[in-house]
Amino acid sequence: MLANMEHEIYRQIEETKLLPLYTATDLSCLDRLEEILVKNEVRFIEVTFRSNLALDAMKKLAQSGELIVGAGTVRTLKEAKDAVENGAKFIVSPAIVPDVIEFCIKHDIPVFPGTATPGDIQRATEYGIKVVKFFPADIYGGLKAINALSGPFYDVKFLPTGGINEENFMEYVENDHIVAVGGSFIISESAIQKDDGETADKTLKSLVDKIRA
């Protein structure tokens, strides 16, 4: 069984161009988070398993149906299953995790396995996966590496995260080999806490405006 690359989530992420990476340590920020994302028409959020509130956050953010919620930093089959049970519609891993990939393919859940080398990308393509996370992008050569890897892997697209920021994200977004960029620079809990999301809202609006310009 191979991955279903026709799933609408792949197309929607490519249209949005931004995949916010969010680690929840304070659930009281989630209403404001959702409000800011919806207002700026960024309907995706990747909630990472980097805190013990990850599942609670996924469940809460998935309730309204306004956002497409995914789980990030998924390293085990249990995490993948728990995430889906709590509303996650896609899965992002920091590496190639066969159990997670196979579970996602079986249940037609888009999965973005983490890759950094030709060997990683080859393993992903053997599952029929044509969109991979490239992480950490800055450490592994950034755009230069993605352009080089796109030679032999001409039919693969990348979702880079790590070292991408407000200053350089457009260089990635404008590259044909890239579906979207991910990161906490898009929106974060600390930015929301700073001034009830005023700065977070302005930052996200600025990113979206640059993409649409």
N, C-alpha and C positions, 0 to 999 in steps of 0.2 A: 504493500500500500504506500502510495506517494502523497506528498503534501498537495492540497488543493490551492494552487496559486491563483485561482479565479475568485477566491473569497473576497467579498467587497471591502473588507477591512484594509487589504493591501492598497486598493485604489484610493480609499478615503485618506489613509495616512499620506500617500503620495500627493494628494490634493492639498492637505493641510500643511505639510512640510515641517511641522513642529511636533515633537513628542516629548512633553514635559515629564521629567523624571522627579518623582515626589516621594520623600521619606516622611512618614507621619509619626510625630511624637506628641501631638496635641490635636485631638479630634475636634476641638472647638473651632479650629481654623477651616474645617472642610466646607462649611456652607459658603464662606467667603471665597474659598478656592473655586468652587463650582460656579459661583456668580461671576467671577472674573473671567474664567475660561469661556463660559457661555456668551458673555457680553462681547468677547473678542473673537468669537466663532472658532475657538480651538477646542474641539470636542473630545480630544484624546487626553488621557492621563495614565501614566505608568506608575503604579504604586509599588515601591520596592519592598522586598523582604529584609530591609536593613533595620527594622524596628519591630517590636512585639505588638504594635498596633496595626500592622499591615493589613491583616484580614478584616479587622473592624473598619478600617478606612475604605477598603475596597467595597465592602458591603454597603456602607453609608453612601459612598459616591455613586454606586450603581443603582440605588433605590429610585431616584427620580427619572431615570431613563434619558436624562439630558446629555450625559457623557458616555463615551465608550471607554470603559475602564479596563486596564490591563495590569498584569502582575510583572514586576521586574525583579532581577536578582534571584530568579527561580533556579535552584540548584538540585532539587530533589523531586521525585515523583509525588511525594506527599504534598509538597508546597504547591505543585501544579494542580493537583486535585482539590486541595483546600481553596486555592484561588478561584478556580472555576465554580466551586460550590458557593462562593461568596460574591459572585457576579463578574469575575474577570472574563473578558471576551477575547483576550490574546495574551500570549506568554512571551516574556523576554528573558533569556538566560545569559550569564556572563561567559559561557563556554558551550561546547557541544556536549549535551547531556542526553544520551540515547533514550533512557527511560522517559524523559520529559518529551522529547521529540515524538517518540512513538505514541505516547498517550495523546498528544495534541493532534497528530495526524488521524488517529483512530476516531477522535471525536470532532474532527473538522474545526479545530481551533488554530488560528494562525499562530505560528511560533517563530520567533526571531532568535536563533542561536548565536551566541557570541563567537566571533572568529577573529583571528589576527594573522594567520599564515595561509599559504596555499593549501597545506594539508587540511586545515580546519574547513576551508571553503569547499574543498573536494568532498569531505565527509558530509557536509550539509547538502550538497547537490545530489548525493547518492540517495537522500530521502526525498528528492524532488523539490527541495527548498531553493528558491531563486532570489530571496531577499534575506540577507544576513546582517546581524549586528556587527559592527567593526569597532572593537574595544580593546584597550584604550586607544582611541584614534591618534591622539597627539604623540604618545609614546611609540606607536608602531608606524609612524611616518606620515600620518594625516593624508592630505589629498594626493601627495606624490605617490604614496603606497597604494591608495585606492585606484589611481589611474594606471599604475603598473599592474596591479592584480586584475584589472578589468581587461587586460590583453587576453590572457588565457581563459579568464572567466567572463567572457563577453556577454553571457546571458544571465549574469548575476547582478543584482543591485544591492546597495549598501545602506545601512542605517548606522552612521557613525555616532559615537558618544565618547566623551572623555577629552577634555581640553578644548572643547568648542565653547565659544562665548559670544557676547553681543558684537564684538569687533570682527570676528572671523566667520561667523555662521553663514553669511551670504555666499562666501566662496564655496562652501559645501553645498548649499541649497541650489546654486546655479549649475552644479556639476550633473551631467546627464546620468552618471552612474549611481547617483544618490537619490533615494526615495524621500528621505526626511532626515532631520538631525534631532538627536535627543540630548537631554541634559537638564540639570537643575537651574541653569542660567535662565531658562524660559520662565519658570515660576518656582518658588520654594516656600516652605513653611516660614522660614526666618524672614523672608521678604514680606509675607502677609502679616506676621506679628509686628513688624517694624512700625507701621502706621495704619493698621487695619486694612492693609492691602492697597493703599493708594499708590505707593511706589511700584508694587507688583503689577498693578493694573496698567500703569503708564509704561512700564518696561515691556509687558506683553504687547500692548498696543503698538509700541515702537517696532517690535520685531515683525508683527503682522503687517504693518504699513510698509516696511522695507520689502517684504516678500511680494506684496501686491503692487508696488510701485512700477 
